[in-house]
Amino acid sequence: MNKAASMVSLVLVGVLAAGCQSQGTVAQVHLRVFEVPAHVLRLHAADQKPHKLSNSAYVLSVVTPNDLDAMLRANGANQGLLTERTRVIRDWPAVADTWVYSPDYAGMAQNSICRGGGGGVGSLGVRERGRNLEVRLDYMVSHNSSQGQRLIDSQIFYEHSYPEGQVLLFHTPSNEGGGSSQQHVIAFEITRDDRMSAFGAPNSRRQTPEVLAYR
C-alpha cells in the first residue's frame, strides 16, 4: 500500500508541475520601427551605454518610454512610424513573427526621407525566470532606399533579462547617400499581462535553464 501511495503521489506531483508550467508568462510586445536623425537619437539616449551586437549592424540602447516618445515627437524626425503593433506573447523559446512596411502603408508623405520598404522576419519569446522577465528576439532585418537599394541587411539577436519599465532600442545608420545622418530604429517595449497570466496560458513552454547572452 505504501508503494502504491508513493506512485500516486508522484503522479500528482507531475500533474501539478505540468499545471504550473502551463500558466507560463504572458506579455504584451509593443513594436515600433522608425527613422530619426542621429543627433536626436544621441540626445535622448545620452545617458545610456550602447551595446554593439556581435555579427550585426545594430547597436542596442536601453531608454525610457519618455525618451522614445521624445524621439518620435522631435522636429526633423520622419512623420509617421514605418510600422507599429502590439502582440500578446506567451511562448518560450520562440514563436514565429514577421513585420513588413512600405511608405504607402505607413502613411508617410511623398517627400519623406525614407521612401523605401523593409521589415523583419524571425521569432520572439518571453518567460519568467525567478522574478525576472526574460525575452528572446531573433530577426533578420532589411531596409531599402527609395531607389530600392538595400541599406540594411542584418540580424538582431537578444536573449537576456528584460529591463522592465524600459525600452530596448536597436539602431543603426541608414543613410541614403548625400542625405542627413539618419538612424533606423527598432523599439521593443514589453510589459507583463498579469490579467491573462492569472487564467493560464496553455501554449506556454518552460525550458531548462540555459546561458543567456548577446549574439
N, C-alpha and C positions, 0 to 999 in steps of 0.2 A: 504493500500500500504506500509506503514511504517513497519507493522508487516511482510509482505511478504519479504520486502527488508532485514529485520533483519534475517529472516530464511535463505535467500540466502547467506548473509554474513557469518553466522555461518557454513554453508556447505562449503563455500570456505575456511574458516579458517581451518576446519577439513581436507580438501584435501591438503592444503599447509603443514599442520603439518605432515600429513602422508608422503608427499613427502620428507620433511626434514629428517624424520626418516628413510626412505628407502635408503638414501645416506649412512648412517652409517659410520663406521670407518673400513678401510681396512689396514691390517698389514701383513708383512712377518715374519713368525716364523722360525728361524733357530735353529734346534735342533742338538746337538752333545752329544753323550754318549761315555765315555771312562774310562779307569782306569789310575791312576797316583800315583806314590809314595807319601806317606803322607808328606814327607819333601818338595817335590816340590809344593804341594798344599799350605802348610804353607808359603813357600817363596813368592809365587805370590798372596796370599790373606792376606799378613801380616798386612795390614793397615785396614782390614775390621773387623767388629764385627759380627761374625756368629750368626744366629738366629736359635735356636733349634725348629723345628716344633713339635707341640704337637701331641701325638699319632702317631709318625713317627720316623723311624730310621735316617731320613735325617736332615742335618743342612743346612741352607740357607746362602750363602755369596753373596755379590754383588761385582763384579770385572769389570775391564775394558776389552774391546776386546783384547788389547795388553797383559794383564795378561793371558787371555785364550790362546792366541797364544803361549805365552811363555811356558805354561804348556804342550801344545801339542808338542812343539819342544824340551823339556827338555830331557837331557840324562837320561836314566832309565825309561822313560815313554814307555808304550807299543807301538809297531809300529802299526799304523792304528787305526782308530776310530771303535768302536763297531757298531755305526750307525751314519749317518749324513743325514739330509734332510732339505729342505726349503718348507714351505707350506704357502699359502695365506689364511688368516682367515678374515672373516667379520661378525662373529656371536657373539651374547651375549644372554644368559649367557654361552652357550657351544655348541660345535659341537663335535661329536664322533671322537676320534683319537686313533690310535694304532701304535706302532712301536716295532719291534722284531729284534733280531740279533742272529747270530751264528758265530763261528770263521771262518768258510769257507766263509760265506757271507761277513764278514768284511775284508777278505784278510789277516788275521793275520798269522804269522809264527807258525809252529807247536810247537816251543819251547817257545811260548809266555806264560807269567804268566797266563793270562786269556784265558782258552780254553773252557769255558762253554758258555751257551747261556742265553738269558733273554729278557726282553722287558717291555713295559708299555702299559696298557690298561686304557682308561679313556676319558677325554674330555678337551677342551680348548676353551676360548672365549676372545674376545677383544672388547673394546668400548672406546669412548672418553667421559669424564665427565668433563665439564668445558673445560679447556685446557690441562687436564692430560690424558694420555693414561693409561687405566686400563686393567688388564689381569686376567683371571681365569684359573688356571691349577689344574686339579684333576686327579690323576693317581694312579693305583695300579702297583707297580714296583716289578719285580722279577729278580734275578740274580743268576746263578748257577755256581758251581765249575766245573773243568774239569772232576770230577768223578760223576757229576750230583747232588752233594749236594746243597741244597738251602742255599745260603749265605745271600741273602736279599729277604725279602718279606714284603713290607711296602708301605704305602700310602704317596704321596706328595700332599699337597694342598696349593695353594697360590691364594688369591683373594684380590688384592690390587693395588695401583698405581704402574706403571712400571717406573723404573729409566731410562729414555731414554738416549741412548748413553752408557749404561752399560749392563752387562750380569748377569742373575740370575743363580747361581751355586748351585745345590742341591748335597750334597756329604755325604757319609757315609763309614765306613770301610768295606772292602770286602776281608779280609784275608782268604787264603785257607789253613790255618794250617801249621805252620812252615815256611811260606814264608815271604818275606819282607812286611812291612806295606803298604798296598795299599788302595786307596780311589776310590770308584765307584762314578763317576761324571756325572750329567745330566745338560747340559748347555742350557739355552734358551736365545737367542739373538733376540729381537723383534724390528722391525722398521716399521714406518708408510709407507704405499704405497700410497702416495698422487696422483699418476697418476691414479690409479683405483678409489680412492675416488671421484675424480672430475667427474667421469662418473656415480657415484651412485653404490650402492650395494644392489640389490633387496632382498637379503636374510638376510640383517641385521635386528636385532630386538632390540628395545630400551625397557628397563625396568625402573620401578620406582626406585628412589634412595634407597639404602639399606646400611646396615652397612657392611664395608669391614674389614676383619680380617684374620690373620693367623689361621690355624687349625692344 
